[in-house]
Amino acid sequence: MLGCVVCEAFPGHRGPHRSGRELSTLLFAAKRRRTGPAGGSWFALPGSATRSGEPILASLQFTDLPEARLVEGIWLRPDRGSLASERSSLPPTPTTYSAPAERASEEEIEAARKVFLSDPLAMALLDALPDMALVLNVQRQIVAVNQAVREVLGPDAEGQLLGLRPGEVVGCMATMDDAPGGCGTGRQCLECGALNAILGSLESRGTVSHECRLRTCREADGGALELEVLATFAGVQGGDFVVLCLRDISAEKRRQVLEQVFFHDVLNTAMEIFALARLMRNGLDGDQRRLYENDLEHLSRQIMEELATHRDLLSAERGELSVAASEVPVSAVVEEVLAMYRHHVLAEGRELRHEAPPKTVLRTDPTLLRRVLGNLVKNGLEAVPAGSAVSLCAEEQDSQVVFSVQNPGVIAETVQRQIFQRSFSTKEGRGRGIGTHSAKLLTERYLGGRLEFRSSEAEGTVFTVALPLAGPPTG
């Protein structure tokens, strides 16, 4: 077609002239960039608008790459087979923010399963894999599993897994929090190592490996799971599949955390204590000696708090942590947390602020609450440069107390999507990245509250911990 396809539909079109082939190429390339959400019925034509500035929307189906994603503001209507345009507003609720939400029917799942099982070599290789392996169709749904899966989950498990996606099997919280089309369709899924390995394998028709960090709803894994995933494209009897191998590396990640604690954080504090002790052997006047004694007390408390924090986290992840709730003045909790970090090395050159807390008594576990707020204050101090301030406030709202920790920094979107995952950190050094994970775990699983955050240029970053005045649920 020599004329402009858009002009034929909209005489008032402004922007470059586009042939049908040019539009198809442009939209196909946009679709493969995978940089934003997708869903809804219509997508905006890039570089196209009416003279009055109204967007020109279209629907276009790409049958040769069903797993590609769309850029923000572009919408795909998969049930259309040709290009069409009309004035319309963008759909308010997308079906996905990441990978396509469309799923194969039960009949299609069964047909794909028969195709894969009909190849004896493919099945022999699958069962020879030592790690758990899932066979997925192009819609990322399970059509078969290997012997390792059957041994772990039982011989009848395969029938229950058919048609599910990987995140739905392990209880991934991202699937439950904000994924309109299930596993692979949420905002957090954009950073998922398993999803990106699967999509990369389909696109390259090869093998892609990533690490995958998940927050889960399962008690057995303590609300967190780290996996090494290997996705391999497999063409079997004319069908396209991905064999997804999963290896649990959670224990290795926990070991790295403990190494970091003992070989870096605790060791550095112990060296400070040693240096102070040597100084105190010299002749010191009364005031200077009292100053050093106070420093020694704070550093010793810092080591004990660090070790106790990790002990409680391990107990919490195993489901063995006991909650000792009591009546606690909110003001006392705030003051104890501030006192804990006023003399911390991270507070050097930074200001800790607080507003007068309410004269409210909260029923909670004060030790666990101090752990939660302490982690958030510590993260705030680490996140800002010298000369900045971190504030800790509390207020009573209806039947709950809301604590807030604010710092002027802004968290990047890619970090926001991973911020509560265990072992994820923007700081250098292996084994870091458990502060926000442990704070959320303790708040929501043990204290009966809710931990959330928001981050913007205008407000900075604010973490809020909302706890019921009546205390955590019992039983």
Helices and strands as residue ranges (DSSP letters): H 5-9, E 13-14, H 20-32, E 43-50, E 55-59, E 84-86, H 106-117, H 120-128, E 132-136, E 142-145, H 147-153, H 157-161, H 166-170, H 173-177, G 188-191, H 193-204, E 207-215, E 224-236, E 239-248, H 250-260, I 261-266, H 267-280, H 286-317, E 326-329, H 330-342, G 345-347, E 351-354, E 361-364, H 366-383, E 389-397, E 400-407, H 413-416, H 435-441, I 442-446, E 450-456, E 460-468
